Amino acid sequence: MAGTWVTQNKDLPGVYTNVVSEPKPLGTLSDRGTVTLPLTLSWGPAKQIITIDAGDDIAKALGYDITDTSLLLVKEALKRAKTLLVYRLNEGTKATVTSGNLVTTAKYGGVRGNDISIVIQADIDTPSSFNVRTLVEGREMNTQKVANIDGLVSNEWVTFKASATDKTLAATAGAPLIGGADGTATNADHSDYMAAIETQVFNTVGLPYDDATLKPLYATYIKRLREDEGKYVQLVVPNYDAADYEGVINVPNGVILSDGTVIDKTKAVAWVAAATAAANVNQSLTYADYDDAVDVDVRFTNREAIAAVQKGQFFFIFKDGKAKVQQDINTFRSFTPTKNKDFRKNRVLRTLDGIGTDLQRVFENSYIGKVDNNADGLNILKKEAISLFELNQNISAIQDFNPQTDVTIVPGTDKDAVYAEYYVKPVDSIEKIYQLVRAR
């Protein structure tokens, strides 16, 4: 007889073998690079998240080529982001046209629907059939050969229906859709957006609106996610000096691109949010170039720059024909003995946030409810934590880590509880160099 065993209690002779893997740490460092933006758009599904990965065909999701001015913020975000979670705030009004007995309606609301037209022509080879073509700005996007309206099926741009019981088609050289409108977004739409993304995995939220009502609303939301939900994310907003929190980044100026396009502080939020999301735990954005920017839209004097840093502003400077990040900081400035000025540095915060995220992920996925709360179980937890800290040290996210003294895991008050305490020393980037040159 043979089999596996849990305790040595078998009655029959035989070899009972358990085959297991050699214990190895389960934790790895989390990927970064996901940013989310709430936008007012002219095409696309409303009130839902649209996932766009770098390199995707944007036109399929949002109706325009990435170079179109209506998608400027999407383009700026994708300069740095690996993944962009777009939420279309506005539903808009759908464009429509009636041609003979055929009613054609744009798939989504928005002014993009006004660029659609329908061409209906008798088929040369089959006179009883018609070719129904869907054009967008004159480019054919879909064609169908049908005998009547009942044969038509919806495509990525329009839906079809008969206006009456008569389903016959009539030829037309071109019937443009009209009446499409973007509409506006309300605060309730923003609340719906925040509820929608709460279940998603992301690193930063960009709020590209300079709205005095929305900014504190989003800041409160981010604080709740960080402190109550354990989601270590950051918010990027324009012109918000009232913020004083490590989870909020304040952008007070913008840049000018090489083609002359002005990206003001509100639009610059998209790039800052994406760059922050994509920055690794061992990387600072201090002095990082804004992609394709040749100047800033508002230059600060030296005195203004010092004041901006003291306020916790993330701003751009002009240097060597480029626009660069002055310093990678957030708005936190109410320093205390237990939360010092290191917390205003975004690289340090990314390291601490990453550690918190990774420990939570690994313990919840692989240890909660699966490991005994005894000496052996606590030792396994300790080894997992040590492995994660050593991974961070290997990439210079932390330094001087001592596995003997910097990790403490002991039983908690209840039988199912554990108390853990860690000491970590995040690495920051060199940002100030003081030099003395002696002549002789």
C-alpha angles and dihedrals in degrees: 000000000000140000143119128298141210098181130012096258106115119141101199127067114253146101114283112193133183114200113202137158121257105263111263131171112272097202127100131171114273120248117248132200107090118126129174128207131186106217141178104229139178097225141020139065111319128226096014140092118265113198115213122181122200107274096025121136099259094192092068092057104032105022099241137078114259090250093061113112092232089068096046094123092049090051092049093049093049090056085080111006123094091200130019121199105201120191116194106218099189129064097194128184122296119238115233144176136191116215113179105310094339123098114195120191129185114251091232136027120254142084092282086077089068089067091064124095134175124224119194120190134169112252112250095215096039109034092186090061133068133215109224112197128192112209129189113196087341095307117120111240100167140007130188132185109214141155096222144348093283089065094060120100128195118261135194091284111034147016125221135213139158119257092211142005089279106092099184120126126228124206119250131176090219136335110196119209114237140185098052113149134174098221121197137282123239133204087257088060089055090050089053089051093053091050091050097051095043090085093047129090113241142136105219142017118213117204106195094186126096093213120147092209098047099047098064089040091057093041091055090048093052092047090054092049092051100041104030105026101035093235105140100207134139135222124220117202137164125247100354110143091158090074117100105171136106090231093062127073117195120208114197102173142022143210144252118236125221092259091055097258110149114223102193125198092275094051092041087066089079094059095041092050091048095045091049091049092049097045112105124232089257095049134086126201093211107131091002114153119245101233113260093352118137101179144001123257093225119029119208124217117231090260092049091048092053090049091048092053091048088053091052096249123163102214142160130244132197113242132157094347094309140094111241136182108256096207134346098235140134131218098268111122107141093100120191134177090261095042110034133180092282088081092067090063109091095209090057091045092050089054094049092042091048092052091050092047095046095047091049093047096049096042094047095045100041111017114030107098092357106074127062117247095233136098094287093048093048090050090054090051090049093051090050092052092046090051091053093049091048090053088054091048092050090060093042095250089126133014142202092028113172113194091197097058108016100065123060122175119172138158115284128225095274125054091248096045133097129192117210130185127184137186117207134170111206119212118234128197124256105264104155126047117186112197137186119195115192119202119208 
